[in-house]
Amino acid sequence: MLKMELKRAFRSRTFYVAMVIGLVIALGQYLENVAPMVKYLDMDLKKNVYPHSIFNKWLGGEYYTVWPMLFYFILPVIAVLPYGDSFYRDIQTGYIKNIFIRVEKKKYLKAKLAAVYVTGMTTVMFPLVLNLLLAAVTLPALVPAPSTGFFFIFDQNMWSELFLTHPWTYNIIYILLDGVFGGLFACIALAGSLYVSGRFVAAILPFTVQITVYVIAMNFPELSPVGFLSPTQPVGANIWIILLEILAAVIAIYLLYYRKGIKDEMLE
């Protein structure tokens, strides 16, 4: 069941659409903000000036061009697009009834959850990894120097010491964190499929949730994923708030999707 769901997910047209969107963002940011810095490297070295590096120029290292702002704003859409609304389609087309003839309901629900989560995580991490690798073959990997004013992470920021001493580890952890939220956003659409009317409504639900939290959190910006999911931490991140939001999402998905799906007679 899991193998079949993963095959359906990674072969869907919408998965490739999401990957293309991520590719455009990764390449657009690289061409605008990373590649042009090469011409200044020799000049900076001759003048003994700290040059721009991977860690302040890659997609997750800056927040002043349109590309990172666009990426983190539409992150839920990128995560949901590949397979987040597939549960709704399975219900509406009657495909799910054919599956339940052959497979136990629990197995299908678990396989669907895993496939949706993995595709959401993959499409969110893809542009970040690609952009970071492109930056790595273009600019030097210098240890961040806060005194230069090139970096956004300061002492009060989450994991600041890790960033200043082991920037690769910091950025890899942050990419994984973004992937975790990408998977959760996709699964929110999955859970919403049991409660909404319309495929588009199910697909746009996580983006609606993010915008709602963003508006509500105007006075408490650290609550909004739009801010804390960027490695630059434009509003400052709090690990306990992040962990509580992950826990809340996991509980909600379990109750609203898995428990509801097991008991829902409409799925028989």
C-alpha positions as CSV (number, residue, x, y, z in Angstrom):
1,M,0.0,0.0,0.0
2,L,2.8,2.4,0.9
3,K,4.8,1.6,-2.2
4,M,1.7,2.2,-4.4
5,E,0.9,5.5,-2.7
6,L,4.5,6.7,-3.0
7,K,4.5,5.8,-6.7
8,R,1.2,7.7,-7.3
9,A,2.6,10.7,-5.4
10,F,6.0,10.9,-7.1
11,R,4.5,10.3,-10.6
12,S,1.8,12.8,-10.3
13,R,1.8,15.9,-12.6
14,T,1.3,18.2,-9.7
15,F,4.5,16.8,-8.1
16,Y,6.5,18.0,-11.1
17,V,4.7,21.3,-11.1
18,A,5.8,21.9,-7.5
19,M,9.3,20.9,-8.3
20,V,9.4,23.3,-11.2
21,I,8.2,26.1,-9.0
22,G,10.9,25.3,-6.5
23,L,13.5,25.1,-9.3
24,V,12.5,28.6,-10.6
25,I,12.8,30.1,-7.1
26,A,16.2,28.4,-6.5
27,L,17.7,29.4,-9.9
28,G,16.1,32.9,-9.8
29,Q,17.6,33.7,-6.4
30,Y,21.0,32.2,-7.5
31,L,21.2,34.2,-10.7
32,E,20.2,37.5,-9.0
33,N,22.0,37.3,-5.6
34,V,24.7,34.6,-5.7
35,A,26.3,34.4,-9.2
36,P,26.9,38.2,-9.6
37,M,29.1,38.2,-6.4
38,V,31.9,36.2,-8.1
39,K,33.2,39.3,-9.9
40,Y,33.9,41.0,-6.5
41,L,35.8,38.2,-4.9
42,D,39.3,39.1,-6.3
43,M,38.7,42.7,-5.5
44,D,37.8,42.0,-1.9
45,L,40.8,39.7,-1.4
46,K,43.2,42.3,-2.8
47,K,41.7,44.9,-0.5
48,N,41.8,42.5,2.4
49,V,38.0,42.9,2.8
50,Y,35.7,40.2,4.1
51,P,34.0,38.9,0.9
52,H,30.4,37.7,0.6
53,S,30.1,34.0,1.3
54,I,27.6,31.1,0.9
55,F,26.0,31.8,4.3
56,N,24.8,35.3,3.6
57,K,23.9,35.0,0.0
58,W,22.1,31.7,-0.5
59,L,18.3,31.4,-0.5
60,G,18.2,30.8,3.3
61,G,20.9,33.3,4.1
62,E,19.2,36.5,3.0
63,Y,15.7,38.0,3.2
64,Y,15.9,41.3,1.3
65,T,15.2,40.0,-2.3
66,V,11.8,38.8,-3.6
67,W,12.9,35.1,-3.8
68,P,13.1,34.1,-0.1
69,M,10.1,36.2,0.8
70,L,8.1,34.5,-2.0
71,F,9.4,31.0,-1.1
72,Y,8.5,31.2,2.6
73,F,5.2,32.9,1.9
74,I,4.0,30.2,-0.6
75,L,5.7,27.3,1.2
76,P,2.4,25.7,2.2
77,V,1.3,25.8,-1.5
78,I,4.5,24.1,-2.7
79,A,4.1,21.5,0.0
80,V,0.4,20.7,-0.7
81,L,0.5,20.9,-4.5
82,P,2.1,17.4,-5.2
83,Y,-0.3,15.1,-3.3
84,G,-2.0,17.0,-0.4
85,D,-5.5,16.9,-2.1
86,S,-5.2,13.3,-3.3
87,F,-7.3,12.0,-0.4
88,Y,-10.2,14.3,-1.4
89,R,-9.8,13.0,-5.0
90,D,-9.8,9.4,-3.9
91,I,-13.1,10.0,-2.0
92,Q,-14.8,11.9,-4.8
93,T,-13.9,9.5,-7.6
94,G,-14.8,6.4,-5.6
95,Y,-11.2,5.1,-5.8
96,I,-11.1,4.7,-2.1
97,K,-13.9,2.1,-2.0
98,N,-12.1,-0.1,-4.5
99,I,-9.0,0.1,-2.2
100,F,-11.0,-0.9,0.9
101,I,-12.1,-4.1,-0.9
102,R,-8.5,-5.2,-1.0
103,V,-6.8,-3.4,1.9
104,E,-7.6,-2.7,5.5
105,K,-8.7,0.9,6.1
106,K,-5.9,1.6,8.6
107,K,-3.2,0.5,6.2
108,Y,-4.5,2.8,3.5
109,L,-4.8,5.8,5.8
110,K,-1.3,5.3,7.1
111,A,0.2,4.9,3.7
112,K,-1.7,7.9,2.4
113,L,-0.4,10.0,5.4
114,A,3.2,8.9,4.8
115,A,3.1,9.6,1.1
116,V,1.6,13.0,1.5
117,Y,4.1,13.9,4.2
118,V,7.1,12.7,2.2
119,T,6.1,14.6,-0.9
120,G,5.4,17.8,1.1
121,M,8.8,17.5,2.8
122,T,10.6,16.8,-0.5
123,T,9.2,19.7,-2.5
124,V,10.0,22.2,0.2
125,M,13.6,20.9,0.8
126,F,14.4,20.6,-2.9
127,P,14.9,24.3,-3.8
128,L,16.7,24.9,-0.6
129,V,19.2,22.1,-1.1
130,L,19.7,22.9,-4.8
131,N,20.3,26.6,-4.1
132,L,22.7,25.9,-1.2
133,L,24.7,23.5,-3.5
134,L,24.8,26.1,-6.3
135,A,26.0,28.7,-3.8
136,A,28.6,26.3,-2.5
137,V,30.3,25.9,-5.9
138,T,30.2,29.6,-6.5
139,L,31.2,31.4,-3.2
140,P,33.6,30.6,-0.4
141,A,32.3,28.9,2.8
142,L,33.7,31.4,5.3
143,V,32.9,31.3,9.0
144,P,30.3,34.1,9.6
145,A,31.8,37.3,11.0
146,P,29.0,39.4,12.6
147,S,31.1,42.5,12.6
148,T,30.8,42.7,8.8
149,G,27.1,43.4,9.0
150,F,26.5,40.8,6.3
151,F,24.6,38.4,8.5
152,F,21.2,38.4,10.1
153,I,21.9,36.1,13.0
154,F,22.9,37.8,16.3
155,D,23.4,36.6,19.9
156,Q,19.7,36.8,20.8
157,N,18.7,34.5,17.8
158,M,17.9,30.8,18.2
159,W,21.0,28.6,17.7
160,S,23.2,31.7,17.1
161,E,26.3,30.1,18.5
162,L,25.8,27.1,16.2
163,F,25.5,29.4,13.2
164,L,28.6,31.4,14.1
165,T,30.8,28.3,14.7
166,H,29.3,25.6,12.5
167,P,27.2,27.3,9.8
168,W,26.9,24.2,7.7
169,T,25.2,22.3,10.5
170,Y,23.0,25.3,11.3
171,N,21.7,25.5,7.7
172,I,21.2,21.8,7.3
173,I,19.2,21.6,10.5
174,Y,17.1,24.5,9.3
175,I,16.5,22.9,5.9
176,L,15.3,19.8,7.8
177,L,13.0,22.0,10.0
178,D,11.5,23.6,6.9
179,G,10.9,20.1,5.5
180,V,9.2,19.0,8.7
181,F,6.8,21.9,8.4
182,G,6.3,21.2,4.6
183,G,5.2,17.7,5.5
184,L,2.8,19.0,8.2
185,F,1.3,21.6,5.9
186,A,0.6,18.9,3.3
187,C,-1.0,16.7,6.0
188,I,-3.2,19.6,7.1
189,A,-4.7,19.6,3.6
190,L,-5.1,15.8,3.9
191,A,-7.0,16.1,7.2
192,G,-9.1,18.9,5.8
193,S,-10.3,16.7,3.0
194,L,-12.8,15.1,5.3
195,Y,-14.4,18.5,6.3
196,V,-14.4,20.7,3.2
197,S,-16.3,20.7,0.0
198,G,-14.1,21.1,-3.1
199,R,-10.6,20.0,-4.1
200,F,-9.3,23.6,-4.3
201,V,-10.6,24.4,-0.7
202,A,-8.7,21.3,0.6
203,A,-5.5,22.3,-1.2
204,I,-5.6,26.0,-0.1
205,L,-6.4,25.2,3.5
206,P,-2.8,25.1,4.8
207,F,-2.0,28.4,3.1
208,T,-5.2,29.9,4.7
209,V,-4.0,28.6,8.1
210,Q,-0.6,30.2,7.6
211,I,-2.1,33.6,6.6
212,T,-4.6,33.4,9.6
213,V,-1.7,32.7,12.0
214,Y,0.3,35.5,10.4
215,V,-2.5,38.0,10.9
216,I,-3.3,36.9,14.4
217,A,0.4,37.0,15.4
218,M,1.0,40.6,14.3
219,N,1.8,41.5,17.9
220,F,3.6,38.1,18.5
221,P,5.5,37.6,15.2
222,E,7.5,34.7,16.7
223,L,4.3,32.6,16.4
224,S,4.2,32.9,12.6
225,P,5.9,30.2,10.4
226,V,6.4,32.9,7.7
227,G,9.1,34.4,10.0
228,F,10.7,31.6,11.9
229,L,11.1,29.1,9.0
230,S,13.7,31.3,7.4
231,P,17.3,30.6,8.6
232,T,17.7,34.3,8.7
233,Q,15.1,34.5,11.5
234,P,13.7,37.9,10.4
235,V,11.3,38.0,13.4
236,G,13.4,35.9,15.8
237,A,12.6,32.2,16.5
238,N,11.8,30.4,19.7
239,I,12.4,26.7,19.8
240,W,9.7,26.0,22.3
241,I,7.1,27.8,20.2
242,I,8.2,25.8,17.2
243,L,8.1,22.5,19.0
244,L,4.6,23.3,20.4
245,E,3.3,24.2,17.0
246,I,4.7,20.9,15.6
247,L,3.0,19.0,18.5
248,A,-0.3,20.8,18.0
249,A,-0.2,20.0,14.2
250,V,0.6,16.3,14.8
251,I,-2.2,16.0,17.4
252,A,-4.7,17.8,15.1
253,I,-3.7,15.6,12.1
254,Y,-4.1,12.5,14.1
255,L,-7.5,13.4,15.5
256,L,-9.0,15.1,12.4
257,Y,-7.6,12.7,9.8
258,Y,-6.6,9.3,11.3
259,R,-9.1,8.9,14.1
260,K,-11.9,10.5,12.0
261,G,-11.0,8.4,9.0
262,I,-11.1,5.1,11.0
263,K,-14.6,5.9,12.4
264,D,-16.1,7.6,9.3
265,E,-18.7,5.3,7.8
266,M,-18.7,7.5,4.7
267,L,-15.4,5.9,3.8
268,E,-16.7,2.4,3.9
